[in-house]
Amino acid sequence: MNYSLTHNKKLNTYRWILVIPFGIAISSTAFINPLITLILLGATSIVTLSIFRPHVPYLFAILLISYISIEIRIWGDYRTFFNLSEPFILYCLLIWFISRGLRISTEDFQIKRYLPLLLLFVWGIISILWSTEKTMGAYYMAMFFIAICFFFLTIVNLNSFLKIKIAIAFFVGMGFVSSIVCYYSLISNKTIEDILYHYNEHLIRFVFNPEQMLRGQGFMHPLATAYYLSLSLMLLLGFIYTGNKLTKFFLSIIAIVIFVALLTTLSKGPLLSLLFGLYIFTIINASVNKHVIIVWTLIFSLIVIGFFLSRIPTNDFAKALDYTSKTSTETTDESSSLGSRIKRWKKGILSIKGHYGLGGGSGGFFTYLDPEICFDNLYVHIFAEYGLVGALLWLWFLILSCKRFIQAYISCISSEYKKWMQIYISGVGTLLLNAVTSFSHTFLPLWFYLGIGHAMAIAIDRENNKRLENERMDTLKCRS
């Protein structure tokens, strides 16, 4: 008897055993209230579609990671909150496991490739034991867990280069939307802080444009918006690089819109990170490297022109220049972003002395930063929280990831995929440098970018194996 055929028949039987009672239960609600039946049928249809196409809800999760205007605060604590993306990512994870259990999704996840990341998470959980802020520690590890889940979902859902490009298009598309919102935030001169729901100490609030008139922002803080836009621009460059002439012209206009929007945020770190990524690209790409002087003259000219264009909505060139110069100098003045960051970084690095190199534990950093909620440096954050062990695990994960990306680039047979890997590896430089001045390891766009790199590497390996197998079969046919 064919085992595979028998197994599939049993699997189909199990599916019907699950579906029929559920359908009967929903139908029975019609006797109570037909509206409830319609709502349940609608929800069931969405869940069913999600199970059969788990990458579809994942694409919506990509849209949500750039939208943090809605905050869900727990127990009224301003430090512990989450946005719409976090619960939706957990929904996507549940859907994928159901889909995998029913053998609809067949993509495997090789855990051994991501061992340093898993060890870092386990070490973070353990570190709560000596943390002085155990509630914050549990909260941060929950957010870190969701970030890792998003990384995992990126890899298993994007199992072809077509899906990878669709996901990137969604990410870049939200970058363009955020750019339009940047311009609107400058023009509107309006701050919105509305409480949408309030029950006891729990609340849901909508926040938009808290830094009105001076710094542009999308649905995130100006710095987070700039971080997101810098990654969007690097990924958009992939479509421009691999597209035809019409596509290049149309997407170049979009790239300029996003770039000028990035300049409206007045964030220096993401801009320097973007330039670093472009510099890596000029090194990797031989044709661009031949005209490096012309290319960089155009880039710096675009920065100057873009800065003036970015201030047209508010006509505050002098004020913007003054803000940029003040916040770029090392000073104890609260207006200096660099000075305040360096003070926090020193606190984080020096805090390691009192914990025997183990770090302050997950959430323990808050003891040194109150009322600030992050170091604005991913590397300092990991070092201060998880100590030398955590820093080495994080470094191990990054090295293995970069090695994987470079190997995929070198071994790539497809010219289109090779171009994409050139852009992607250049963008890794943008990502790593962004982390020096931006947030912590729970920032979801970080995990999307790392995830698509691993997804690309897997897709390239699969395509290489397929081509080699076809060549081998052709050789055998010729011999016969």
C-alpha positions in Angstrom: 0.0 0.0 0.0 1.2 3.5 -0.8 2.0 5.1 2.6 1.9 8.7 1.2 -1.6 8.2 -0.3 -2.9 6.6 3.0 -1.3 9.4 5.0 -3.0 12.1 2.8 -6.4 10.4 3.2 -6.0 10.3 6.9 -5.0 14.0 6.9 -8.0 15.0 4.9 -10.2 13.0 7.3 -8.8 14.9 10.3 -9.4 18.2 8.5 -13.1 17.4 8.0 -13.4 16.2 11.6 -12.3 19.6 12.6 -14.3 21.6 10.1 -17.8 19.9 10.3 -18.5 20.3 14.0 -17.2 23.9 13.8 -19.6 24.6 10.9 -22.5 23.1 12.7 -21.7 25.2 15.8 -21.7 28.4 13.8 -24.9 27.5 12.0 -26.7 26.9 15.3 -26.1 30.5 16.4 -28.6 31.6 13.7 -31.4 30.6 16.2 -30.0 33.1 18.7 -29.0 36.0 16.5 -28.4 36.0 12.7 -25.9 38.9 13.1 -23.7 36.8 15.3 -23.8 34.1 12.6 -22.7 36.6 9.9 -19.9 37.9 12.1 -18.7 34.4 12.9 -18.8 33.3 9.3 -16.8 36.4 8.3 -14.2 35.7 10.9 -14.1 32.0 10.0 -13.6 32.9 6.3 -10.7 35.2 7.2 -9.1 32.6 9.4 -9.6 29.8 6.8 -8.1 32.0 4.1 -5.2 32.7 6.4 -4.6 29.0 7.1 -4.5 28.2 3.3 -2.4 31.2 2.5 -0.4 32.0 5.6 1.8 34.6 3.7 -1.3 36.8 3.2 -1.8 37.9 6.9 2.0 38.1 7.1 2.0 40.8 4.4 -0.5 42.8 6.5 1.8 42.4 9.5 4.5 44.2 7.3 2.1 47.1 6.9 1.5 47.3 10.6 5.1 47.4 11.8 5.4 50.9 10.6 2.2 52.0 12.2 2.7 52.7 15.9 0.3 55.7 16.4 -2.1 53.5 18.3 -0.7 52.5 21.7 -2.2 49.9 23.9 -0.9 50.6 27.4 -1.1 48.0 30.2 -1.9 49.1 33.8 -1.4 52.7 32.8 2.5 52.3 32.8 3.9 54.5 30.0 6.9 52.1 29.8 4.9 49.0 29.0 2.8 49.2 25.9 2.4 47.6 22.5 1.0 48.4 19.1 -1.3 46.7 16.7 1.5 44.8 15.0 2.5 42.7 18.1 -0.8 40.8 18.6 -1.2 40.5 14.9 2.2 38.8 14.6 1.2 36.3 17.3 -2.0 35.7 15.2 0.2 35.1 12.1 2.4 32.7 14.1 -0.7 30.7 15.3 -2.0 30.5 11.7 1.3 29.3 10.4 1.5 26.5 13.0 -2.1 25.4 12.1 -1.2 25.5 8.4 2.0 23.5 9.1 0.1 21.0 11.2 -2.4 20.4 8.4 0.5 20.1 5.9 -0.8 23.1 3.9 2.5 24.9 4.6 5.5 22.6 4.1 8.4 25.0 4.7 10.9 23.8 7.3 12.8 26.0 9.7 16.4 24.9 10.4 16.8 25.9 14.0 20.6 25.2 14.1 21.2 28.0 11.7 19.8 30.5 14.3 21.2 28.9 17.5 23.0 32.1 18.7 19.7 34.1 18.5 17.8 31.4 20.4 20.6 31.2 23.1 20.4 35.0 23.4 16.7 34.8 24.0 17.1 32.1 26.6 19.9 34.1 28.3 17.6 37.1 28.4 14.9 35.1 30.1 17.4 33.9 32.7 18.8 37.4 33.3 15.4 38.5 34.7 16.4 36.6 37.9 19.0 39.4 38.8 17.2 42.3 37.1 16.2 45.2 39.4 13.2 45.8 37.1 11.6 42.4 36.7 8.3 43.7 35.3 10.2 45.6 32.6 12.3 42.6 32.1 9.3 40.3 31.4 7.9 43.0 29.1 11.1 43.4 27.1 11.5 39.6 26.7 7.8 39.4 25.5 8.6 42.0 22.9 11.9 40.3 22.0 9.9 37.0 21.6 7.5 38.7 19.2 10.4 40.2 17.2 12.0 36.7 16.8 8.6 35.4 15.8 8.4 38.0 13.0 12.0 37.0 11.9 10.9 33.4 11.8 7.7 34.2 9.9 9.6 36.2 7.4 11.8 33.2 6.6 9.1 30.5 6.4 6.5 32.6 4.5 8.8 34.1 1.9 9.8 30.8 0.3 10.3 32.1 -3.2 11.9 35.2 -4.7 8.5 36.3 -6.0 7.1 36.4 -2.5 10.3 38.1 -1.2 9.9 40.9 -3.8 6.1 41.2 -2.9 7.0 41.6 0.8 9.7 44.1 0.0 7.1 46.0 -2.1 4.8 46.1 0.9 7.6 47.4 3.1 8.7 50.1 0.6 5.0 51.0 -0.1 4.6 51.8 3.6 7.8 53.8 3.4 6.2 55.9 0.6 3.0 56.3 2.7 5.1 57.4 5.7 6.8 59.9 3.4 3.5 61.5 2.5 2.6 61.6 6.2 5.9 63.3 6.9 5.0 66.2 4.6 1.5 66.3 6.1 2.9 66.4 9.7 4.9 69.5 8.8 2.0 71.3 7.0 -0.8 70.4 9.4 0.9 71.9 12.6 -1.5 69.7 14.5 -0.8 67.3 17.4 -3.4 64.6 18.2 -3.5 62.6 21.4 -6.9 60.9 21.8 -7.9 58.2 24.3 -9.8 55.7 22.2 -10.6 53.3 25.1 -10.1 53.5 28.8 -10.9 50.7 31.4 -9.5 51.0 34.9 -5.7 51.3 34.4 -5.7 50.0 30.8 -6.1 52.3 27.8 -5.8 52.6 24.1 -4.7 56.0 22.7 -4.0 57.5 19.3 -0.9 59.7 19.0 0.2 61.7 16.0 2.8 64.4 15.4 3.9 65.2 18.9 6.9 67.2 17.6 4.8 69.5 15.4 6.2 71.9 12.8 10.0 71.2 13.1 10.6 67.5 12.4 8.6 65.5 9.9 7.3 62.1 11.0 5.2 59.3 9.7 3.2 57.0 12.0 6.3 56.7 14.2 8.7 59.0 16.1 10.9 61.1 13.7 14.0 59.0 14.4 12.1 55.7 13.9 10.5 57.1 10.7 14.0 58.0 9.4 15.3 54.6 10.3 12.4 53.0 8.4 12.8 55.3 5.4 16.6 54.6 5.1 15.9 50.8 4.9 13.0 51.5 2.4 15.3 53.4 0.1 18.0 50.7 0.1 15.3 48.1 -0.8 13.7 50.4 -3.4 17.1 50.6 -5.0 16.8 46.9 -5.7 13.7 47.4 -7.8 15.4 50.3 -9.6 18.6 48.3 -10.2 16.8 45.3 -11.7 14.0 47.1 -13.5 13.6 48.4 -17.1 14.0 52.0 -18.1 10.3 53.0 -17.5 10.4 51.3 -14.1 13.6 53.0 -13.2 12.3 56.4 -14.0 9.0 55.9 -12.1 10.7 54.4 -9.0 13.4 57.1 -9.0 10.8 59.7 -8.5 9.4 57.7 -5.6 12.9 57.4 -4.2 13.4 61.2 -4.3 10.1 61.7 -2.5 11.1 59.2 0.2 14.6 60.7 0.5 13.4 64.3 0.9 10.9 63.0 3.5 13.8 61.4 5.4 15.5 64.8 5.4 12.4 66.4 6.9 12.9 64.3 10.1 16.3 66.1 10.7 17.7 62.7 11.9 21.4 62.5 11.2 22.1 58.9 12.1 19.8 57.2 9.5 21.0 59.6 6.8 24.7 58.7 7.6 23.7 55.0 7.7 22.0 55.4 4.2 25.2 57.0 2.8 27.2 54.1 4.3 25.0 51.6 2.6 25.4 53.4 -0.7 29.1 53.5 -0.2 29.2 49.8 0.2 27.2 49.5 -3.0 29.7 51.6 -4.9 32.5 49.2 -3.7 30.6 46.0 -4.6 29.3 47.2 -8.0 32.1 47.5 -10.6 30.1 49.7 -13.0 29.2 52.2 -10.3 32.7 52.2 -9.0 34.0 53.4 -12.3 32.0 56.6 -12.0 32.3 57.0 -8.2 33.1 60.7 -8.3 30.1 61.5 -10.5 27.9 59.3 -8.4 28.9 60.9 -5.1 28.7 64.4 -6.5 25.1 63.7 -7.4 24.4 62.2 -4.0 25.7 65.1 -2.1 24.0 67.6 -4.4 20.8 65.7 -3.8 21.3 66.0 0.0 21.7 69.8 -0.3 18.8 70.3 -2.7 16.7 67.8 -0.7 17.3 69.6 2.5 16.0 72.9 1.1 13.0 71.1 -0.5 12.3 69.5 2.9 11.9 72.9 4.6 9.6 74.4 1.9 6.4 73.3 3.7 7.4 75.3 6.8 9.8 77.8 5.4 12.2 77.5 8.4 15.6 76.9 6.9 17.5 78.9 9.5 15.7 77.1 12.4 16.2 73.7 10.9 19.9 74.4 10.4 20.3 75.7 13.9 18.5 72.6 15.3 20.8 70.3 13.3 24.0 72.0 14.4 23.0 72.1 18.1 21.9 68.5 18.2 25.1 67.3 16.4 27.5 68.7 19.1 28.6 66.9 22.2 27.1 69.0 25.1 25.2 68.5 28.3 22.4 70.6 26.9 19.2 68.6 26.7 18.7 69.8 23.1 21.8 67.9 22.0 20.8 64.4 20.8 24.4 63.4 20.5 25.4 64.7 23.9 22.4 63.1 25.7 23.1 59.8 23.8 26.8 59.7 24.8 25.8 60.3 28.5 23.4 57.3 28.3 25.9 55.1 26.5 28.5 55.8 29.2 25.9 54.8 31.9 25.1 51.6 30.1 28.8 50.6 29.5 29.8 51.5 33.1 26.8 49.7 34.6 28.5 46.4 33.6 31.0 46.8 36.5 28.5 46.3 39.2 27.2 43.1 37.7 30.3 41.0 37.2 30.0 41.2 33.4 26.6 39.6 33.4 24.7 42.9 32.7 21.9 44.4 34.6 19.4 41.8 33.4 16.5 42.2 31.1 14.8 45.5 31.9 17.5 46.4 34.4 18.7 49.2 32.2 15.8 51.3 33.3 17.4 51.8 36.7 20.1 53.8 35.0 18.0 55.7 32.5 14.8 56.8 34.4 12.8 58.5 32.9 14.3 57.6 29.5 13.2 54.3 28.1 16.1 53.2 25.9 19.8 53.9 25.2 19.2 54.8 21.6 21.9 52.3 20.8 21.1 48.6 20.1 24.6 47.4 20.9 24.9 49.3 24.2 21.4 48.1 25.1 22.3 44.4 24.6 25.6 44.9 26.5 24.0 46.7 29.4 21.2 44.2 29.8 22.8 40.9 28.9 26.4 41.5 29.6 29.4 40.0 27.9 27.6 36.8 27.2 24.7 38.5 25.5 27.0 40.8 23.5 29.0 37.8 22.2 25.9 35.9 21.3 24.6 38.9 19.4 27.9 39.3 17.6 27.9 35.6 16.8 24.5 35.8 15.3 25.4 38.8 13.2 28.6 37.2 11.9 26.8 34.0 10.9 24.1 36.0 9.2 26.6 38.2 7.2 28.6 35.0 6.3 25.3 33.5 5.0 24.5 36.5 2.9 27.9 36.7 1.4 28.0 33.0 0.6 24.6 33.3 -1.1 25.9 36.3 -3.1 29.1 34.5 -4.2 27.3 31.2 -5.2 24.4 32.9 -6.9 23.9 31.8 -10.5 20.9 34.0 -11.4 22.1 37.5 -12.5 18.8 39.1 -11.2 19.3 37.5 -7.7 22.9 38.5 -7.7 21.9 42.2 -8.2 19.4 41.9 -5.4 22.1 40.5 -3.1 24.4 43.4 -3.9 21.7 45.8 -2.8 20.8 43.7 0.2 24.3 43.4 1.5 24.8 47.1 1.0 21.7 47.6 3.1 23.1 45.5 5.9 25.7 48.2 6.3 22.8 50.7 6.7 21.1 48.5 9.2 24.1 47.9 11.4 25.1 51.6 11.4 21.5 52.6 12.1 21.7 50.5 15.3 24.4 52.8 16.7 21.8 55.6 17.2 18.5 53.8 17.1 16.4 52.0 19.7 16.8 48.4 20.9 16.7 44.9 19.6 12.9 44.8 19.7 12.5 47.2 16.7 10.5 45.1 14.2 11.8 46.6 10.9 15.2 45.3 12.0 14.0 41.7 12.1 12.1 42.1 8.8 15.3 43.1 7.1 17.4 40.4 8.6 14.6 37.9 7.9 14.5 38.6 4.1 18.2 38.2 3.9 18.0 34.6 5.2 14.9 34.1 3.0 16.9 35.3 0.0 19.8 33.0 0.8 17.5 30.0 1.1 15.7 30.9 -2.2 19.1 31.3 -4.0 20.3 27.9 -2.7 17.1 26.3 -3.9 17.4 28.0 -7.3 21.1 26.9 -7.6 20.2 23.3 -6.8 17.4 23.3 -9.3 19.6 24.6 -12.1 22.4 22.2 -11.3 19.9 19.3 -11.3 18.5 20.4 -14.6 22.0 20.7 -16.1 22.7 17.2 -14.7 19.6 15.8 -16.3 20.4 17.4 -19.6 23.9 15.9 -19.5 22.4 12.4 -18.9 20.0 12.9 -21.8 22.8 13.9 -24.1 24.9 10.8 -23.1 21.9 8.5 -23.6 
